[in-house]
């Protein structure tokens, strides 16, 4: 376990140091990255995680993306958070084969959809993205194990998932998550906001690998305990 606590803040870490702290220990490797408030909400008042992000979270967010070969995200989360294309392929998980407006019309291969044979928008997705960029994995739901294997087969061995809560739960339940990166921002929002995971109960132990503190924001790397 590596724990770095102190008032110096992330800005005083040497520029190469933060990527080194978040380097993946082996490949293939799938990690998820989620943010929440102290009282456990994954969103702010507007229903978006973007409203609780802060500078420390954004800095680690950018580092994690820079270390990824591909980003896996639920199509609903991509739509709600206003996603655009990333520097690496963005893989949308959608039972409907939904492609949000902001992710249409870009260079082929920058956006992929992982869906199932029963998807109601399958033909539309193929028309928008190209057949090679629509992964049909399963009949009525997306086979996440097959998705991981398909992405690794394309050379995308360092995978980053950015949620949402249902996709995180399903990836954990399928035994696919190697690491969970969490940011806890020093804010309380109350109300009934979603947690970072949602769905049927799972029980997966984690081991703390790294903890950073920046002006009250806690940023952690948790490895899934497979022992």
N, C-alpha and C positions, 0 to 999 in steps of 0.2 A: 504494500500500500504506500502510495506517495501522497502526502498531505502538505499543501502549501497554504498557509493562512497568514494574513497580515494586511496592514493598511496601505501597502505600496501600490496596489491596483495592478490590473493587467497591462496598462500602458507602459509600465516600467519593466516588464519582461522583455528581454532581448527579442527582436523580431523573429529570429529563427527558433526561439525557445518554445513558443506556444505550439507551432506545428509538431515539434519533437514530443511535447507532452501528450499530444493527441494522436501520435502515430499508431497505426494498427500493428498488433504484434505478429500477425500472420495473415495469409490470404488462402482461401477466401474468408471474408469477414463482413458481417452485417451489423451495423450499429444504428440505433434510433436516437433521435435528438428531440427533446421536448422541454417546454418551459411551463412553469406554473407559479402562482402566488404562494405566499406563506400558508394561507388557509386552503390551498389545494386546488384552486381554480386554474384551468388551462386557458381561459380567455378572460378578457376584460369586459367592460360594460357593453361594448359593441359586438360581442360574440366572436371576436377574433383574437388569436394569440398575439397578433401584431400590436395590440393596444397594451400589452404588458411587457413587451420586449424592452430592453434598455441597451445602453452602449456596450456593457460587458457581454451580454448575451449575443448581440450582433457580431462582436469580434470573434467569439468562439464559433458562432454560426458560419461565418465566412471561412474560418480555418477548416471546419469539418467539411464544408463543400469543396474546398480546395484539395482535400485529401481523398475525395470520393471519385470513383470511376463512373458512378451513376447514382441518381437520387430517386428513391421510390416514395410515392406519396398517393394518398387517396384522392380521387378526382374531386370529391366534395370539398376536401380541405383545400386543394389547389384553387377551386372556384371561389370559396369563401375568403381565402387569404389573398386573392388577386395575383396568383403566380404568373410569371412570365418564364421564358426559356432560361436555362442555366448554362454555365460553361461546360457542363457535362450532360449527357442524356438524362432527360426527366421522364421517369416511368410512372404513368398514371394507372392506378389500380381501380377498376370500375366494372361492376357486374353489368352495367348498361352500355359499356364502351363509350362513355361520355367524354368528349373533348371540350373543355371550357373555351369560351371565345378567345381569351387572351393567349391560348396555346395553339391557335390555328394559324396556318399560313407561313410557318417558319421553315427553315432549311430541313429537308428530310433527314430523319435520324436524331434530331434534337429533342423530339417528343415521341414517346412510345406509349401504347396502351396495352395493359395486361387485362384481359377480360375472359369471358366464357362463351361457349357456343350459342347459348340462349340469349345473348345480349341483344337488346332491341335496337341498338344503334351500331351494330357491327359493320354493316355496309357503309354507313356514313363515316365511321372511323377509318375504314380502309381507304375511302375516297379522300379524306382529309390528310391522312398521314402516310399512305402507301401501305400495301399489304405486308411488306416485310417488317413494318413498324407496329403492327397489331399482333400481339401474342395471344392466341386463343388457348387457354389453359384450364381445362375442365368443361363440364357440360352446363351446369346450372350455377356454379360459383367458381371463383378464381382459385386455382390450386397454387397456394403460395410456395410450397416446396418446389413445384415445377417451375414457378417463376424464378426463384433463386437459382435453380440449376440452369435455366435458359439464359439468364443474365451472365452467370459465370461462364457459360459456354460461349458467349459473345466477347469474353475478355473483361467483363465488368466484375472484378473480384473484390474491390473495396466498395461496399454498398452502404448508402446512407438513407434511412427512412426518416421522414419528417412528419409522420402521422397520417391522418388523425388518430383519435383515441381508439376507434374500432379496429383500424388496421394495426396499430401497435399491439393491441390485445391479441389479435389473430396471429400476428407474427410470433409473439411470445408463446402462445399456446401451441403453435406448430414447431416449437423448438428451433426457430431460425435466428433469433436475436442472440448475438454474441455479446453485445455491449449496449447499455442504455446511458446516454449522456443527458443529464438533467440540469436545468437552470431554475433556481428558486429565487424569485425577485422579492425584495423587501416591501411587499404590498399586501394588504388585506382587502378583499372585495366583497365578501359575504355572498348573498343571493344563492342561486342554484347553478352556478357555472359547472361545466363538465370537468372531469378529472382528465389526466393525461392518458388514461386507458379506460375503455368502456366495453361492456359485454359480459358474457358468462364468466364466472369466477375462475381465476387461475391462481396457482401458488408456486411462484418461481423465485428461489433465493438468489440474492445478488451479493457480490463482494466489492467493497469500495476500493477502487484503484487510484483515484486522484480526486483531490478536493481543492478548489481555488476559491478565494474570497475577494470580492472587489466592492468596496463601499456597501457592504451588507448583502450583496448578491452572491449566492453560493452556486458554484458550477462544479459538477461532479461527473466522474466516469465510473460507472458500475459495470462490472463484468458478471455475466450470467454464470452462476455456480453449477457446473455440470457434474460435480462429484456425487 
